[in-house]
């Protein structure tokens, strides 16, 4: 592979507000600190991959506004020479999320504004001009236009993925966890045109209907069934299901591989925001470098574990070489979960 990785979908800004306590309806609380950080699949994975491999061509696609939040996204991307911003479209207001971070209870509550990201759709893709080896796109359930029904493919997201495959590009999807009947209805059509499916245990459970968690614990004997069910839906090459404690993966027609997370002491963990995107970034870089599935999962695990040592989504990301050194040294020191 030589044409790089295309990242398409959500680009937004998180306004992080530390509050004394989340108030009940009509009551007041005090904001102690406000800070901003870019987020969403394209921003998180874009920075992660650019840092992991400064020689990797990273192409970012999405819709942002010509406003302060859009400028923050652009200015952040501009710090990395290997990030190509030429496929960004400008319209309306940049999507943002207000994250209320409850200091007392260590919980977060989110209020999101879809903004211009809601207009991102099939018309933004021209695969005769956009060259890449892998397209990673998401989040399904958070891209209004892409989630719309398509009479031939099921959803417009599925249409884009099918077009990418027809152009010789491997595909990968990500989703957001959501209750209700939309999940299987909107995710399943895209899986038919997905080469690499990298999702967490809750998402895999919702789309397959196979129980994977009970009382906070993984039902490990059902992992293989869920992987096979995802292949039956249409996934082409790899299924990877990740949780806080471990990741399981399967090559189509193969056996389940398991990689445990590092047993990092709680006092060292500064934040888990973006850990899922960090894991996906590591696995995708492994696929791009034509690693075995197991080695790609180890890279994903190492990347996710390094990310939680810093508060921001990508602040803890290291180069590939430093990531693997971190993994080996931490494994020797603290072991696995």
N, C-alpha and C positions, 0 to 999 in steps of 0.2 A: 504494500500500500504506500502511496506517495502523495495523494492529493489532499490529505488532511481530513479533519472531522468538522462537519457542519452541525451547529447547535441552533435550533429554531424554537421559537415559542415565547414564553413569558420572560419579559425584562421589566423589572420594577425597582422601586426604592422602598426600603423598610425604614419607617420612622419609629425608632425604639424608645419607649418612654417608661422609665423606672418610676413606679408609683408605690405609695405606702401600702395600699391594699385595694383590691378591686371593689368598687362601691356597689351597694345594692341600688336598685332603680331610684332615680331622682336624688341620690345622695352625692356628696362631694369627696374627692380624695386629692392628695397633693402629688404633683409630678416632681420628682427629685432630680432627674437627669433626662436629657433628650439628645439622641444622636441618630445619625443617618448611615445607612449602608445599602449598597445595591444588592438585589436578590433576584429570585426566580431562577428557573433552570438555566437559561442562557447565560446570565451573569455568573452564577455559581460555578457551573461546569466550564464556562469559558475561561474564567480565571484559574480554576483548578488545573485544567489541561495546559494552559499557557505556562504555568509555573512548573508543573511536572515535567514538561518537555518543551523548552524554549525554541526548539527547532521544528516543532509540530505546527503545520498550518491549521489555525483555528478560525473558522468562519462563523460569524454570529448573525442571526436573522431574527427580526422581530419588529415591532412598531412602538416608537416612543414619540413624545412631543418635543417641540423646541422650547422647552421650559427648564427650570432649574433642576428638576429631577432627571430629565433627559440629559442635561449637560453633565450631571454627576456620573451617569452611566458612561457617556462617551469619554469623559476625562479619565475615568478609571480604566477603561479598555485601552486608551491611548498610551498607557504606561507600558504596554506589552507589545513589542514589535511584531510578534507572530499572530496577533489577533486582527483579522480582516473585518472592518466595520462597513464595507461597501454595500452590504445587503440589508442594512437597516433602513426602514421606511419611517418617515416623519409625518405624524398626523395627530391632532387633538392634544390631550393631556396624558402624560406618562402615568402608567399604572403605579399605585403605591399601596402600602399596607401600614396601618397604624398598629403597632404591637405594644400592648399594655403589659408591662412586666411587673407583676406583683412581687414586691420585695419580701413581704412577710411570708407568703406561701410558696414562693419560687415557681409560680405558674405564669403562663402568658395567654392573653386573649387577643384575637386578631380581628381587625376591621379592614377589609380590603376594598379598594376602588379599582374596578376592572380597567377603566380608562381606554386608551388607544389600543391596548393589547387585544381588546374584544374584536377589533376589526381584522386581525391577522388571519389570513385564510389562503386557500389554494392559489389565488391570483398573485400572491407574493412569491411563488415558486416558478422558476423557469429552469428546468434541469438541463437545457441546452447551454446555459450560461453558468450555472452554479455547479462547480466541480468539487467532488469530495468522495472519499471512500466509505465513510459512515455518516448517516444522518441520525442525530439524536434529537428527538422532538418531544415537547411537553410544556405545560402539563395538560393531559386530558382531564376534562371537567373544569378547567379554568380558562379555556380559550373558546369564547362564545361562538365565533364563526366556525372554527374547526370542529366544534361539537355538533354543528347542525347536521340534520339528516341529509344523506345523499342517496338517490334512488338506486344507484348501481352498486356502491361500495358500502353502504350502511351509514357512514359518516364522512364528512369532508376530510377529516384527519386521515381516515383509511384511504381515501382517494389520493392524497398527497403521498402517503407511504407506498402505495402501489406504483405511482409515477416514479418515485425514487428508485424502487427496485427495477422497474423497466429501463431506467437509465444506468443500471449497473451499480447502484449505491446500496450498501448494506444499511439496514434500518434498525433503530432502537427507539423505544418509547418510555415515557415516565408518566405517572399519574399522581393525583392527590387523593388522599383517603377521604371518603365521603360516605355518609349513611344514605340509605334510600335506594330506589330502584334504578337510578341513573347509571350507577357504577357499571354493572355487567352490560347494560344496554349500550353504553358509549365506548367502553373499553374493548369488548369482544371483537367488533368489526376491525379495529386496528391491529389486533393480534394476528389476524390472518395475513398481514403484510409486514410482520415484524421478524427480523432475524435474531436480534438480541433482546430478550425480555428480562429486565432487571427491576424487580419490584419487591416490596416488603411483604411480610407474612400476612398482615391484615389485608392488603390489596389482593394478594394471591387467593386468600380465603374468599373474598367477596366475588371475585370474577369466576372462580371455579365452583363455589358452593361446598368445597371440602374444608372441614374444620381443621385449622392449623394452630389455634391457640385456645387455651382454657385457663382461666384464673391467672393470667399473666405468664403462662408457660407454653412452650412450643409443643405441639403434638407431633413429635418427630417421625412417628411411624406413618404419618400421612403425607410427608413431604414428597416422597416419590410419586404418590398418586396425583398430587397437585401438579408436579412438573409434567407428568404424562398428560394430564388434562389440558395444560396450557399448550403442549405440542399438538394435541388433538384439535384444539381450537384453530391452530394454524401457525404457531411460532416455528421459525425455520431452522435455527442453529443452536442457540443457547437459551436456557431458562436459568435464571439466578434468583433465588428468594433469600432476602437478607433480613436479619433481625438484630437487636442490640447485642446479643450474645454470640451469634454465629451466622454464617452464610452457607447455603446449600445450592449446588448447581448441577445441571445435567446437560450433556451434549445429546442432541437427538439420537435416540437409539442406544445411548450409553447408560452408565450407572451414575448414581448420585455421588457427588463430591461434597465434602464438608470442610469448611475452614472456620475455626473459632476466632472470636475477637480477642484482642490482647486484654489481659487483666490489669488494666491501668487503675491505680488507686483513685478513689473518688475525689480526694483533695487536689489531684492534678487536673481534673476535668474542669474547663473554663466555660464550656458551652457546647450544645449539640446541634445548633443551627447549621444547616447545610451538610450534615454528616451523610445523609442519604445521597445527595448529589456528589459528594466527594467519593463515596463508594462507587457510584456509577461511573464517575470519571476514570477511576483506576481500572475498572473492568473494561471500559471502552478503550483505554490506551493499551491494555493488554491485548484486546482483540485486534486493534490497529497494528500492533507489533507482531501479530500472529503467534502469540503465546498460547500455551495450553489453557483450557478453561481453569484448571486449578491454579496455575500461576497468575492468571488474570484476577481470580478471586482473592489471592493473597495480596496482590497489588491494590485491589479495591479495599480490602480490609486494612491494610497498612495506611492507605490514604485517608480513609475515614477516621482511623484511630489517631492519626497525627492532627486531623482537623479539630478534634475536640479539646486539644491542648491550648487553644486560643478562642476568644469569645466570638469572633466574626466567622462567617461561613467559610472564607478562604484564607484567613490570617494564619492558620496553622499548616497550610499546604507547603510541602518541600519539593525539591527537585526529585526526579525518579531515583537517582543514586542515593540521596540523603534519606528518602522515604524508606528504601530497602534497608539502609543501615539502621535507621530508627526502628524498623520492624524487628530486625535480628537482635539488636541490643535490648529492646524492651521485652521481647519474648524470653531472652535469657534471664533478665532481671525479675520479671513479674509473672511470666508464664501466660497461659491462656485462660479464658473464662470457662 
